[in-house]
Amino acid sequence: MEVKIVDIGDDYVRLVIKGEGHTYLNLLQHYLVEDDDVIVARYNIPHPLIGEPEIYIKTSGVNPLEAVKKANEKIIAACNTLLEQI
């Protein structure tokens, strides 16, 4: 996975996440919108074969990259919980 910051401000970020599709981006979006500090989390994949997946996050003032990090930590915790149950 390669992540590129396309645009960033104090309360928003637009990232291109190469090599990922709906599976990861939908999961990331799900955990982002559960965060009370996240106002908007949406993603777009222009074309599944040639498009670069892009996600936009807007927060209520917190660092948007910290919100992404927090969401990814929740994804890891959920995966670890699932693995423990198998």
C-alpha positions in Angstrom: 0.0 0.0 0.0 1.3 3.4 -1.0 -0.3 6.5 0.6 0.2 9.9 -1.0 -1.1 13.2 0.5 -2.8 15.1 -2.3 -4.0 18.0 -0.2 -3.9 18.8 3.5 -5.1 21.5 5.8 -5.6 22.0 9.5 -8.9 20.1 9.5 -8.9 18.1 6.2 -6.8 15.8 4.1 -7.2 14.1 0.7 -5.2 10.9 0.3 -4.5 8.6 -2.6 -4.1 5.0 -1.5 -2.6 3.0 -4.2 -3.1 -0.7 -4.3 -6.3 -0.8 -2.3 -9.9 -1.1 -3.3 -13.4 -1.0 -1.8 -12.6 -3.6 0.9 -10.1 -1.5 2.8 -11.5 1.9 1.9 -15.0 1.1 3.0 -13.6 -0.4 6.3 -11.5 2.7 6.9 -14.4 5.0 6.1 -16.6 3.0 8.5 -14.2 3.5 11.4 -13.6 7.2 10.5 -17.3 8.1 10.7 -17.5 6.5 14.1 -15.1 9.1 15.4 -16.9 12.1 16.9 -14.1 14.4 15.6 -14.6 13.3 12.0 -17.3 15.4 10.1 -16.9 13.8 6.7 -15.1 10.7 5.4 -15.7 9.7 1.8 -13.8 7.8 -0.8 -13.9 7.4 -4.5 -12.4 4.9 -6.9 -12.7 6.5 -10.4 -12.1 3.3 -12.3 -11.2 -0.1 -10.8 -8.5 -0.9 -13.3 -6.8 2.5 -13.9 -8.2 4.8 -11.2 -6.3 5.7 -8.1 -8.4 5.3 -4.9 -8.9 8.6 -3.1 -10.2 9.3 0.4 -11.2 12.7 1.8 -11.4 13.3 5.6 -12.7 16.5 7.3 -12.5 16.9 11.0 -13.8 19.3 13.6 -10.4 20.7 14.1 -8.2 17.7 15.1 -5.4 16.6 12.9 -7.0 14.6 10.1 -3.9 12.3 9.8 -4.3 11.4 13.5 -7.9 10.5 12.8 -6.7 8.1 10.0 -4.1 6.6 12.4 -6.7 6.1 15.1 -9.1 4.4 12.6 -6.3 2.1 11.4 -5.5 1.2 15.0 -9.2 0.2 15.5 -9.1 -1.9 12.3 -6.0 -3.7 13.6 -7.6 -4.3 17.0 -10.8 -5.7 15.3 -8.7 -8.0 13.2 -6.7 -9.2 16.2 -9.9 -9.9 18.1 -11.2 -11.9 15.1 -8.0 -13.9 14.9 -8.2 -14.8 18.6 -11.6 -16.2 18.1 -10.6 -18.5 15.3 
